[in-house]
Every structure is written in C-alpha cells, then in structure tokens.
Amino acid sequence: MLSRLSTRRTAFTLIELLVVIAIIAILIALLLPAVQKVREAANRTRCLNNLKQIAVALHNYHDQHGSLPPGEVSSDGNSRNRNWVWSAVILPYVEQSALHSQLQVKGQTTTNNDVPLPSASPLVQTPIPIYICPADTGPLINFRLGDYAKLNYPISKILCFVNTKTRLLDIRDGTSNTLLVGERASPNGGVPFLHSGAVWPGRWATNNSYAFEPGFMNVSMRADAFTASGTCCVSANDPNDIRSATNSMHPGGAHFAFCDGSARFIRESIAYYPANLAHDDDRQDFLFNNLYHPKDGRVLPGDF
C-alpha cells in the first residue's frame, strides 16, 4: 500500500501544461478586444467632455468680452510664430488663472506680446489636460513646434484668426450648425508633428497650428491617414501640406464642438471639399464645409 502511494503523480504532464497555456492564451485573445473597446469608449467620452468644457470656456469669454477670442493676438496684425493664441487667452476660463497670470498672457494687441521661449520660461511646457485628447498617446511636448505644450484641439480659422472679434450674433447659419473647435492628433499617437499644435504660440513656419479649415485640403479624420513622416490630408499641390487638417485617433471620425456649446462625433465619411477644386468654400455643396462656414445659408441635414 505504501509503495503505491509513493508513486502517485503530483504534477502536470507536459501535454496538460500546454493545454492550460493554450486555454489562457485563448481567454486573453478574447479579452483584449473587449478591453480595447472599453478603453476607446472611455477616451471618446473624455475627449468629448474636453471639447464641451472648451466650448463653455469660449462662451464664458464671449459673455465677458462681447466676442470670441482672437485666434492669435498680434501687435501689427500679422501672423507670427510667437503670437499668443486663443488657447492661452482663455486659460482663466479653464481653471488655469494662475498659469495665465504667471505668464502674463496678452489677450489684446500690445507692442510687446511675444510668447516666451521655453528656455526662458519653462511654464510654457506645462501640459493642460483639457487641451489633450486621451487617445493621442504622443509626447505632451511638441518639439516640432518650438518645444511648447501640445494642443490637440484647433479652433475654426474662419471664426478665430489674427485679431478677430467674432460675435455669436455674426453666425447667421445658427450656432448649432457651425463648427467651433475640432481635433488634430499626433501621427499614430507618436511624436507630435508641426500641425498638431501647441497651447501658446500662434504659428510655425507658414502653418497655423492652432486653427483648422476645410479649404483646399482633403479633410481626413482617420488615424491611418498619417504616414511615418507625420503627413496626412494630401493637397493637390503639396503632399506635405496639412495646415487645414482635422483628424483623430478615434476609429471612424473625430469630435467637434459647435458654436452653441454642444459637442458631437462626426463620421469620417462626411462629404468634404476636395483638394482638386478651387478654393471657394461657400459655393460648394459639401456638408463639412457648410458646417465650417458661419453664413453660407446652406440648409443642413440633421444627421451627419
């Protein structure tokens, strides 16, 4: 009896171990898509909430100043690399009053309104959570845009540009039919590129990093629209020209805030202005362009 007990098996055989490993692998494979879906759903909710808060902040600014903030503040009316931009101007309205005060952000034209360089004031590298899409996993500092903190949400160029003072009353098509703020992501969630924007400076090279427009660009909102070099939304004349791009890391489209303070997801299948047509937004019947233009008089469908 004792000899029989002493020979009893106390461990898994190799085959049994392989079966257990295979079962665990199958369970993980089944679980990962569910986890990814939950993560993406959470990212979309947070991103949408960011845009709603930004829209509310812009409305609060409008209530106090009688107009939306300028896209960038210029002492001579010209767009320059280091003009303060709208996202810096509205910092007190997104619970960043202390940072706004420390940096002495200029919200109106002055003779001395350059954004400080990061080497002189590291505060301009401060990431602002409300300005960052949680689905964009790229660095928080956009080194291709002067080493300033990244901005994922460009504003409408037609409403907020150099020294503009657009009133909500000027939006004749209705605030619920007009885009105010959109999304622009880092390439594949990687290193931020020239056009994903930065919180502080207005312009870099010839590109308005803080604003979007449909214009003569292909508007693409697909994460896979980015190439390894960080380009997307190819124009007819310049394959690297993505100044007007709106895009996101969210599958199927991107979030936008409207001028009425609402925010919603717009599908990437929306009709947009092709790159091979003349630059004349308001005469072309493309829904994305109609949503962009504040007074083109187009009747828009309820679903887009």
C-alpha positions as a Markdown table, in Angstrom:
| # | Residue | x | y | z |
|---|---|---|---|---|
| 1 | Met | 0.0 | 0.0 | 0.0 |
| 2 | Leu | 2.7 | 2.4 | 0.9 |
| 3 | Ser | 4.6 | 1.7 | -2.3 |
| 4 | Arg | 1.5 | 2.6 | -4.4 |
| 5 | Leu | 1.0 | 5.9 | -2.6 |
| 6 | Ser | 4.7 | 6.8 | -3.1 |
| 7 | Thr | 4.4 | 6.5 | -6.9 |
| 8 | Arg | 1.3 | 8.7 | -7.2 |
| 9 | Arg | 1.7 | 11.6 | -9.7 |
| 10 | Thr | 1.9 | 15.1 | -8.1 |
| 11 | Ala | 2.5 | 17.4 | -11.2 |
| 12 | Phe | 1.0 | 18.2 | -14.6 |
| 13 | Thr | 2.3 | 16.4 | -17.6 |
| 14 | Leu | 3.7 | 18.4 | -20.5 |
| 15 | Ile | 0.6 | 17.9 | -22.5 |
| 16 | Glu | -1.7 | 19.1 | -19.7 |
| 17 | Leu | 0.5 | 22.2 | -19.2 |
| 18 | Leu | 0.3 | 23.0 | -22.9 |
| 19 | Val | -3.4 | 22.7 | -22.8 |
| 20 | Val | -3.7 | 25.1 | -19.9 |
| 21 | Ile | -1.4 | 27.6 | -21.6 |
| 22 | Ala | -3.5 | 27.4 | -24.8 |
| 23 | Ile | -6.7 | 28.0 | -22.8 |
| 24 | Ile | -5.2 | 31.0 | -21.1 |
| 25 | Ala | -4.0 | 32.4 | -24.5 |
| 26 | Ile | -7.5 | 32.0 | -26.0 |
| 27 | Leu | -9.0 | 33.8 | -23.0 |
| 28 | Ile | -6.6 | 36.6 | -23.3 |
| 29 | Ala | -7.3 | 36.9 | -27.1 |
| 30 | Leu | -11.0 | 37.1 | -26.3 |
| 31 | Leu | -10.5 | 39.6 | -23.5 |
| 32 | Leu | -8.1 | 42.1 | -25.3 |
| 33 | Pro | -10.7 | 43.4 | -27.9 |
| 34 | Ala | -13.2 | 44.0 | -25.1 |
| 35 | Val | -10.5 | 45.9 | -23.0 |
| 36 | Gln | -9.6 | 47.9 | -26.1 |
| 37 | Lys | -13.2 | 48.8 | -26.7 |
| 38 | Val | -13.7 | 49.9 | -23.1 |
| 39 | Arg | -10.5 | 52.0 | -23.3 |
| 40 | Glu | -11.6 | 53.6 | -26.6 |
| 41 | Ala | -15.1 | 54.3 | -25.2 |
| 42 | Ala | -13.5 | 56.0 | -22.1 |
| 43 | Asn | -11.2 | 58.0 | -24.4 |
| 44 | Arg | -14.0 | 59.2 | -26.5 |
| 45 | Thr | -16.1 | 60.2 | -23.5 |
| 46 | Arg | -13.2 | 62.2 | -22.0 |
| 47 | Cys | -12.3 | 63.8 | -25.4 |
| 48 | Leu | -15.9 | 64.8 | -25.9 |
| 49 | Asn | -16.0 | 66.2 | -22.4 |
| 50 | Asn | -12.8 | 68.2 | -23.1 |
| 51 | Leu | -14.4 | 69.8 | -26.1 |
| 52 | Lys | -17.6 | 70.6 | -24.2 |
| 53 | Gln | -15.5 | 72.3 | -21.5 |
| 54 | Ile | -13.6 | 74.3 | -24.1 |
| 55 | Ala | -16.8 | 75.4 | -25.8 |
| 56 | Val | -18.2 | 76.5 | -22.4 |
| 57 | Ala | -15.0 | 78.4 | -21.7 |
| 58 | Leu | -15.2 | 80.2 | -25.1 |
| 59 | His | -18.8 | 81.1 | -24.3 |
| 60 | Asn | -17.8 | 82.5 | -20.9 |
| 61 | Tyr | -15.1 | 84.5 | -22.6 |
| 62 | His | -17.7 | 85.8 | -25.1 |
| 63 | Asp | -20.0 | 86.8 | -22.3 |
| 64 | Gln | -17.3 | 88.8 | -20.7 |
| 65 | His | -15.7 | 90.4 | -23.7 |
| 66 | Gly | -18.5 | 90.5 | -26.2 |
| 67 | Ser | -16.8 | 88.3 | -28.8 |
| 68 | Leu | -14.9 | 85.1 | -29.2 |
| 69 | Pro | -11.2 | 85.4 | -28.6 |
| 70 | Pro | -8.9 | 86.1 | -31.5 |
| 71 | Gly | -7.1 | 83.0 | -32.9 |
| 72 | Glu | -3.9 | 84.8 | -32.3 |
| 73 | Val | -3.1 | 88.2 | -30.8 |
| 74 | Ser | -0.8 | 90.3 | -33.0 |
| 75 | Ser | 0.6 | 93.8 | -32.3 |
| 76 | Asp | 0.9 | 94.6 | -36.0 |
| 77 | Gly | -2.0 | 92.5 | -37.5 |
| 78 | Asn | 0.4 | 89.8 | -38.9 |
| 79 | Ser | 0.5 | 86.1 | -38.0 |
| 80 | Arg | 3.8 | 85.2 | -36.4 |
| 81 | Asn | 5.4 | 82.2 | -34.7 |
| 82 | Arg | 5.2 | 83.6 | -31.2 |
| 83 | Asn | 1.9 | 85.4 | -31.0 |
| 84 | Trp | -0.3 | 84.4 | -28.1 |
| 85 | Val | -3.2 | 82.2 | -29.2 |
| 86 | Trp | -6.8 | 81.6 | -28.2 |
| 87 | Ser | -6.0 | 78.6 | -26.0 |
| 88 | Ala | -3.7 | 80.7 | -23.9 |
| 89 | Val | -6.0 | 83.6 | -23.8 |
| 90 | Ile | -8.9 | 81.6 | -22.3 |
| 91 | Leu | -6.9 | 79.9 | -19.6 |
| 92 | Pro | -8.7 | 81.6 | -16.8 |
| 93 | Tyr | -11.9 | 80.0 | -18.1 |
| 94 | Val | -10.5 | 76.5 | -17.9 |
| 95 | Glu | -9.3 | 76.8 | -14.3 |
| 96 | Gln | -5.8 | 77.9 | -15.2 |
| 97 | Ser | -5.9 | 81.5 | -13.9 |
| 98 | Ala | -2.6 | 81.2 | -12.0 |
| 99 | Leu | -0.7 | 80.0 | -15.1 |
| 100 | His | -2.3 | 82.7 | -17.2 |
| 101 | Ser | -1.2 | 85.3 | -14.7 |
| 102 | Gln | 2.3 | 84.0 | -14.3 |
| 103 | Leu | 2.9 | 84.0 | -18.0 |
| 104 | Gln | 1.3 | 87.4 | -18.4 |
| 105 | Val | -0.7 | 86.2 | -21.4 |
| 106 | Lys | -1.7 | 89.1 | -23.6 |
| 107 | Gly | -5.3 | 88.9 | -24.7 |
| 108 | Gln | -5.2 | 92.1 | -26.7 |
| 109 | Thr | -2.8 | 93.8 | -29.1 |
| 110 | Thr | 0.2 | 95.4 | -27.4 |
| 111 | Thr | 3.7 | 96.4 | -28.5 |
| 112 | Asn | 5.3 | 93.6 | -26.6 |
| 113 | Asn | 3.3 | 90.4 | -26.8 |
| 114 | Asp | 5.7 | 87.6 | -27.8 |
| 115 | Val | 5.3 | 84.2 | -26.2 |
| 116 | Pro | 8.5 | 83.5 | -24.2 |
| 117 | Leu | 10.8 | 80.7 | -25.3 |
| 118 | Pro | 10.8 | 77.5 | -23.2 |
| 119 | Ser | 14.4 | 78.2 | -22.3 |
| 120 | Ala | 13.3 | 81.5 | -20.7 |
| 121 | Ser | 10.1 | 80.3 | -19.2 |
| 122 | Pro | 9.6 | 76.5 | -18.7 |
| 123 | Leu | 6.0 | 77.2 | -17.8 |
| 124 | Val | 5.1 | 77.2 | -21.5 |
| 125 | Gln | 5.8 | 73.5 | -21.4 |
| 126 | Thr | 3.0 | 72.9 | -18.8 |
| 127 | Pro | 0.6 | 70.4 | -20.3 |
| 128 | Ile | -3.1 | 71.4 | -20.0 |
| 129 | Pro | -5.2 | 68.2 | -19.6 |
| 130 | Ile | -8.3 | 69.8 | -21.2 |
| 131 | Tyr | -6.3 | 70.5 | -24.3 |
| 132 | Ile | -5.1 | 66.9 | -24.8 |
| 133 | Cys | -7.1 | 64.1 | -26.3 |
| 134 | Pro | -6.6 | 61.0 | -24.2 |
| 135 | Ala | -6.5 | 58.8 | -27.3 |
| 136 | Asp | -3.4 | 60.7 | -28.5 |
| 137 | Thr | -0.5 | 58.8 | -26.7 |
| 138 | Gly | 2.2 | 61.0 | -28.2 |
| 139 | Pro | 4.5 | 63.2 | -26.0 |
| 140 | Leu | 3.0 | 66.1 | -24.2 |
| 141 | Ile | 5.6 | 68.5 | -25.6 |
| 142 | Asn | 5.6 | 69.3 | -29.3 |
| 143 | Phe | 9.3 | 69.6 | -30.0 |
| 144 | Arg | 8.5 | 70.3 | -33.7 |
| 145 | Leu | 6.6 | 73.4 | -32.7 |
| 146 | Gly | 9.2 | 75.1 | -30.5 |
| 147 | Asp | 9.1 | 72.7 | -27.5 |
| 148 | Tyr | 5.8 | 74.1 | -26.3 |
| 149 | Ala | 3.0 | 72.1 | -24.7 |
| 150 | Lys | 0.9 | 70.1 | -27.1 |
| 151 | Leu | -2.6 | 71.2 | -28.3 |
| 152 | Asn | -5.0 | 68.6 | -29.8 |
| 153 | Tyr | -7.9 | 70.9 | -30.4 |
| 154 | Pro | -7.6 | 73.6 | -33.2 |
| 155 | Ile | -10.2 | 76.3 | -33.4 |
| 156 | Ser | -12.1 | 77.4 | -36.5 |
| 157 | Lys | -9.9 | 79.7 | -38.6 |
| 158 | Ile | -12.9 | 81.5 | -40.1 |
| 159 | Leu | -14.2 | 82.5 | -36.7 |
| 160 | Cys | -11.0 | 83.0 | -34.7 |
| 161 | Phe | -7.9 | 84.2 | -36.6 |
| 162 | Val | -5.5 | 87.2 | -36.3 |
| 163 | Asn | -7.1 | 89.8 | -34.0 |
| 164 | Thr | -10.6 | 88.8 | -34.9 |
| 165 | Lys | -13.6 | 89.6 | -32.6 |
| 166 | Thr | -16.3 | 87.4 | -33.9 |
| 167 | Arg | -19.7 | 87.6 | -32.1 |
| 168 | Leu | -22.1 | 84.7 | -31.9 |
| 169 | Leu | -24.6 | 87.1 | -33.5 |
| 170 | Asp | -22.4 | 87.1 | -36.6 |
| 171 | Ile | -23.0 | 83.4 | -37.1 |
| 172 | Arg | -26.1 | 83.7 | -39.4 |
| 173 | Asp | -26.4 | 80.0 | -40.1 |
| 174 | Gly | -27.0 | 79.3 | -36.5 |
| 175 | Thr | -24.7 | 78.3 | -33.7 |
| 176 | Ser | -25.9 | 74.7 | -33.7 |
| 177 | Asn | -24.9 | 74.4 | -37.4 |
| 178 | Thr | -21.4 | 75.9 | -37.2 |
| 179 | Leu | -18.2 | 74.2 | -36.1 |
| 180 | Leu | -16.1 | 75.9 | -33.5 |
| 181 | Val | -13.3 | 73.6 | -32.3 |
| 182 | Gly | -12.1 | 70.2 | -33.7 |
| 183 | Glu | -9.5 | 67.6 | -33.2 |
| 184 | Arg | -5.9 | 67.2 | -34.6 |
| 185 | Ala | -3.8 | 64.2 | -33.4 |
| 186 | Ser | -0.2 | 63.2 | -33.4 |
| 187 | Pro | 0.8 | 60.8 | -36.1 |
| 188 | Asn | -0.4 | 57.3 | -35.0 |
| 189 | Gly | -0.2 | 58.5 | -31.4 |
| 190 | Gly | 3.5 | 59.1 | -31.8 |
| 191 | Val | 5.7 | 62.1 | -31.8 |
| 192 | Pro | 3.7 | 65.3 | -32.2 |
| 193 | Phe | 4.2 | 67.0 | -35.6 |
| 194 | Leu | 4.1 | 70.5 | -36.9 |
| 195 | His | 0.3 | 70.8 | -37.1 |
| 196 | Ser | -0.9 | 69.0 | -34.0 |
| 197 | Gly | -0.5 | 72.4 | -32.4 |
| 198 | Ala | 0.8 | 73.9 | -29.2 |
| 199 | Val | -1.0 | 75.8 | -26.4 |
| 200 | Trp | 1.0 | 79.0 | -26.7 |
| 201 | Pro | 2.5 | 80.1 | -30.0 |
| 202 | Gly | 0.4 | 81.1 | -33.0 |
| 203 | Arg | 2.3 | 80.0 | -36.0 |
| 204 | Trp | 5.3 | 78.0 | -37.1 |
| 205 | Ala | 6.9 | 78.3 | -40.5 |
| 206 | Thr | 3.8 | 79.0 | -42.7 |
| 207 | Asn | 1.3 | 77.0 | -40.8 |
| 208 | Asn | -1.4 | 77.9 | -38.4 |
| 209 | Ser | -1.1 | 75.2 | -35.8 |
| 210 | Tyr | -3.9 | 76.5 | -33.7 |
| 211 | Ala | -6.7 | 76.6 | -36.3 |
| 212 | Phe | -8.4 | 74.3 | -38.8 |
| 213 | Glu | -10.4 | 74.9 | -42.0 |
| 214 | Pro | -11.7 | 72.6 | -44.8 |
| 215 | Gly | -10.5 | 74.9 | -47.6 |
| 216 | Phe | -8.4 | 73.3 | -50.3 |
| 217 | Met | -7.3 | 70.4 | -48.2 |
| 218 | Asn | -8.5 | 66.9 | -48.0 |
| 219 | Val | -10.1 | 66.7 | -44.6 |
| 220 | Ser | -9.4 | 63.3 | -43.2 |
| 221 | Met | -10.3 | 62.1 | -39.8 |
| 222 | Arg | -8.6 | 58.7 | -39.9 |
| 223 | Ala | -5.8 | 57.6 | -37.7 |
| 224 | Asp | -4.3 | 55.7 | -40.6 |
| 225 | Ala | -4.2 | 58.8 | -42.7 |
| 226 | Phe | -0.8 | 59.6 | -41.1 |
| 227 | Thr | 2.4 | 58.3 | -42.7 |
| 228 | Ala | 5.6 | 57.6 | -40.8 |
| 229 | Ser | 6.8 | 61.1 | -41.5 |
| 230 | Gly | 3.7 | 62.6 | -40.0 |
| 231 | Thr | 2.0 | 63.8 | -43.1 |
| 232 | Cys | -1.7 | 63.4 | -43.9 |
| 233 | Cys | -4.5 | 65.0 | -45.8 |
| 234 | Val | -2.6 | 65.4 | -49.0 |
| 235 | Ser | -3.4 | 68.5 | -51.1 |
| 236 | Ala | -3.2 | 68.7 | -54.8 |
| 237 | Asn | -0.1 | 70.8 | -54.8 |
| 238 | Asp | 1.9 | 69.8 | -51.8 |
| 239 | Pro | 1.8 | 66.2 | -50.4 |
| 240 | Asn | 3.1 | 67.6 | -47.1 |
| 241 | Asp | 0.6 | 70.4 | -46.8 |
| 242 | Ile | -1.7 | 69.6 | -43.9 |
| 243 | Arg | -2.3 | 73.0 | -42.5 |
| 244 | Ser | -6.1 | 72.6 | -42.5 |
| 245 | Ala | -6.3 | 69.0 | -41.4 |
| 246 | Thr | -8.7 | 67.8 | -38.8 |
| 247 | Asn | -8.2 | 64.2 | -37.7 |
| 248 | Ser | -8.1 | 62.0 | -34.6 |
| 249 | Met | -7.0 | 58.7 | -33.1 |
| 250 | His | -10.7 | 57.7 | -32.7 |
| 251 | Pro | -11.9 | 55.0 | -35.1 |
| 252 | Gly | -14.4 | 56.3 | -37.6 |
| 253 | Gly | -14.2 | 60.0 | -37.1 |
| 254 | Ala | -13.5 | 62.9 | -34.8 |
| 255 | His | -15.1 | 65.1 | -32.2 |
| 256 | Phe | -16.1 | 68.7 | -32.7 |
| 257 | Ala | -17.5 | 71.4 | -30.6 |
| 258 | Phe | -20.2 | 73.6 | -32.1 |
| 259 | Cys | -20.8 | 77.3 | -31.6 |
| 260 | Asp | -23.9 | 76.6 | -29.4 |
| 261 | Gly | -21.6 | 74.9 | -26.8 |
| 262 | Ser | -22.5 | 71.4 | -27.8 |
| 263 | Ala | -20.0 | 68.7 | -28.9 |
| 264 | Arg | -20.5 | 65.6 | -31.0 |
| 265 | Phe | -18.8 | 62.9 | -33.0 |
| 266 | Ile | -18.7 | 63.4 | -36.8 |
| 267 | Arg | -18.1 | 60.4 | -39.0 |
| 268 | Glu | -15.1 | 60.4 | -41.4 |
| 269 | Ser | -17.5 | 59.6 | -44.2 |
| 270 | Ile | -18.8 | 63.2 | -44.2 |
| 271 | Ala | -18.6 | 65.0 | -47.6 |
| 272 | Tyr | -15.7 | 67.4 | -47.6 |
| 273 | Tyr | -14.2 | 69.9 | -50.1 |
| 274 | Pro | -11.9 | 68.0 | -52.5 |
| 275 | Ala | -8.3 | 69.2 | -53.0 |
| 276 | Asn | -8.6 | 69.5 | -56.7 |
| 277 | Leu | -11.2 | 72.2 | -56.7 |
| 278 | Ala | -10.8 | 75.9 | -56.5 |
| 279 | His | -10.6 | 77.4 | -53.0 |
| 280 | Asp | -14.1 | 78.7 | -52.6 |
| 281 | Asp | -15.7 | 77.1 | -49.6 |
| 282 | Asp | -19.1 | 78.8 | -49.6 |
| 283 | Arg | -20.2 | 77.9 | -53.1 |
| 284 | Gln | -19.6 | 74.2 | -52.9 |
| 285 | Asp | -22.3 | 71.9 | -51.5 |
| 286 | Phe | -20.1 | 69.8 | -49.2 |
| 287 | Leu | -21.5 | 69.2 | -45.7 |
| 288 | Phe | -18.2 | 69.6 | -43.8 |
| 289 | Asn | -17.6 | 72.9 | -45.5 |
| 290 | Asn | -21.2 | 74.0 | -44.8 |
| 291 | Leu | -20.7 | 73.2 | -41.1 |
| 292 | Tyr | -17.5 | 75.2 | -41.1 |
| 293 | His | -18.9 | 78.3 | -42.8 |
| 294 | Pro | -20.9 | 80.5 | -40.4 |
| 295 | Lys | -23.0 | 82.3 | -43.1 |
| 296 | Asp | -23.3 | 80.3 | -46.3 |
| 297 | Gly | -27.0 | 79.9 | -46.0 |
| 298 | Arg | -27.0 | 76.1 | -46.6 |
| 299 | Val | -29.8 | 74.0 | -45.2 |
| 300 | Leu | -28.2 | 71.1 | -43.4 |
| 301 | Pro | -29.5 | 67.6 | -42.7 |
| 302 | Gly | -30.0 | 66.6 | -39.0 |
| 303 | Asp | -27.7 | 63.6 | -39.3 |
| 304 | Phe | -24.0 | 63.7 | -40.1 |
